[in-house]
Amino acid sequence: MIRSVNITKDAYYQMLRYVLKYANPDKAYRQWREVIGWLIGKVNGDSITVLQAIPMTSGSSIFVQIADYTILPKIAEEAEKHGAIIVGWFHSHPSFGFFLSGIDIRTQRYQQSLFENAIALVCDPTKVSETEPGIHGYQVNMEQTLGNDYRELTVHVSIDEPYPKVLKTLLLEAGITRSFAEVIAYEELAGLFALEGIAPPISPSLKGASLLPAEREAVPEIIASYIIRDSLEYNKEGYLQVKISNVGEG
């Protein structure tokens, strides 16, 4: 049973970079998108070390799921050359916080049915603080009788700098100078929470707002060409060489 997750600096930066690409203060709040990807790492007893994060695709502002497993054998083959394996997946909940939705639970249960140590990481950069890295880890309870669908894992990020400084660095790296507080519309956030079926932050002034039709209908779609040129090499953005096209548009 996995109890803790250690995220390397490389993996932490890779996840945040990808999340911020589709949800950042320079984008209109309603244009934010959830993203998803795979995790490469090693299992050490009841702990997992995440070495790299491989971005895959983006979805709508409140929904994303794994729609293509065909790349997994190639990723696993390249990881094995370096003594690593696919240890799970990550996805973002920009401004929603840390939890597994019903779809997330089903996805994670499937992952654990294939590999019992598989983990799910949830990223929300809007929650980053001095004590909060913006990433939480989970595993589901495979026995339905346990009462709780999933349990949270202890997460440690191997960086020396404060989390807010790392976030600011990545935002500036992308040419973004605004803060999340400047763009999050909490009236709209309440409406998004309602669609997800979870309780919004407690505030008597919050009123739900309807999503645009395109947002309601948006579903993850992959029209991609996967290219791994060299074993676990990084491109200039710091991602593994997996090229994806025609996703996250609109």
N, C-alpha and C positions, 0 to 999 in steps of 0.2 A: 504493500500500500504506500503510495507516494504521499509524503507529508510536507515537503518543502521544494521550492524552486529557486535556483540561482540563475540570474540572467546576466550574461556577460555584457560588457560595455558595447561591443559590436552589435549584439542582438537588440539591446535596448535602443540604441540609436537607429537601427534599421526599422524597428517597429514604429517608433515615434515619427521618423521621417515619412513613412508611408501613410500613417494616420493623418499627419498634418497636411499631406498633399491634397487630401479630399475633405478635410475639416480644419479650417484655419481662420483667423480673424480678418483676412482679406477677402474671404468668400461670404456672400450673403448667407445668413444662418440657415435659410430654407434650402440652400444648395449644398449643404454638408452631406457627406455620404459615409456610410459605414464601409469598412474594408475588411479583408480576410486574407490569411496566409498560413503557411506551414512553418513549423519549428524544427530545427535540427539541433541535436544535442546528445547527451550521454546520461545514462541512468547509473547512479551510485547508491545502491541500497534503497533507502526510502526517500532519496533526493534526486532531482533532475537538474542538470546544468544545460541551459539553453545557450548554444554557441552562435547560431545564426537564425534569422527570420527571413523567410522567402515570401515576398508579396505575391498575391494571386489576382484578386479582382475586387471591385467595389459594388455596392448595391444601392439601396435607396437611403433616405435619411434615417430610417428606423429598421431596416431589414437587409440582411445579407446572409447568404448560405453557401456552402460548398457545392458547386454544380459540376465540377469536373475533377475526377480522380485519375485521369489517364496519365498525368505527369508524374504521379507518385513513384512508379518503378524507376524512372530516370533519376529523380531526386534521391531516392533510397540508394541507388547504385553509386552515385557520386559521393553521398555522405559516407557510405561504407568504406570507401577508399581512404577516408580520414578517421576511421574508427568511430564514426558517429552514426546515428539513426534518426529517423523521423520520430520525434517525441510528442507531437501533438500539433495544435493549431492555435492561431490567435485571431481575434477580430476586435473591432472597435465599437464603443458605445459613446460617441462624442456628445457630451453634456448629459448623458443618461445615468452615468455612474456604473457601479460594478455589480453584476448579477448575470445569471444565465436565464434567457427567455425559454419558453417552451420549445421553440425550434432549436435553440442552442443545446438544450438538454438532450433532445433526440439525436442531434449531431454528435455530441460528446459520448452518448451511450453507444452509438455505433462505433466511434473511434475506440472506445475501451473494450468493445466486443472483439475487435481485431487485435488490440494491443492493450493489455490491462493497465499498463503504466501511463497511457496517453493522458496528456493534460490539455486544458483549455485556458488560454490567457485572454483577459478582457482589458482593453486599453481605453482610457478616457483622459486625454491631455488637459482637459478643462479642470480636472480635479488635482493637478500637480501642485504640491506644496513642499515645504521644508521636510515634512515627514511622510509625504505621500508621493510615490513614484509614478502614479497614474496607470499602473498595471497590477491586476489581481489575478490569481491562479485558482483553478477549480478542477475537481473531479466529481463525476456523478456517482451516486450510490446505485450499484447494479441491482441490488435487492430492493424491490419496490416496497417491501414491508417496513423499511427502516424509518419511514415518516418523512425524512427530508430527501428531496430529489438530488441535492448536491452538497458538497462541503468545500470550504475554502482552504487553500493551501498557504503556507507561509512563503512569502516572496522576498527575496533579497536581490538587489541590483548592485553589481560590482563596479561602482564608479566612486570617484573621490570627490567630485564636485556636487554641490547642492542640486537637487532636482529642478528647482525653478531656474537656476542658471543654465542647466543643460537645455531646458525647454526654450529659454530665450535665445540661446546660441543657435538652436535648430531653426527657430523662427527667423532670426536675422540672416541665417545662411540662405533661407528661401526668399529673402528680401521683404520680410513681413515685420513691421514695427508696431502694429496695433496689438492690444491684449484681448484675450477672450472676453473679458468683462465688458468690452466696448460693443460687442456684436451679439451676444446671446440675448434673445428676446424671450423673457420668461413667460409672457402670455402665450407665445407660440409653443414654448417648451411644454406647457401644461397640456396643450392639445396633442402633442406628440406622445407624451406619457400616457394619455388616455387611450390612444390607438394601440400602444404596446401593452395596455392592461395592467399598468403599475401605478402606484400612487405618486403624484408629483410632490416637490418640496412643499412643506406646509407654509402656506401664505394665503390669507383671506382675500388678497387682491388678485390672485391668479384666476384667469378666465380662459377656457379652452378656445383655441382658434382652429379653423378647418385647414387641412392641407390642400394644396393645389391638386387637381385631378392627376397630373403627371406624377406627383409624389405618391399618391395612393396606389397607382398602378405600377410603379417602378418595381422591377424584380431583377435580381442578379442575372447577368448574361455574360458569357465568355465567348468572344470570337478572337482566338489567340493563336499565336505561333510561339512555341516554347523553344528557346535556344540556350543550351548550356555549352559554351565554347570550351571552357577549361574547368578543371576540377575545383569547385568552390572558390572561384575568383570573384572579386568585386568589380563592379563598374564604377564610373566616376561618382555615381550617386550613393555608393555604399551598399547596393543591393547585390544579391547573387545574380549571375548572368541568366536571368529568366525574363525574356522579353514578352510583353503582353500588349496587345493593341485593341482599340475599339472598346474599351471598358471605362466606366466612370464618366462617360460623356453625357451632356445634357444636364 
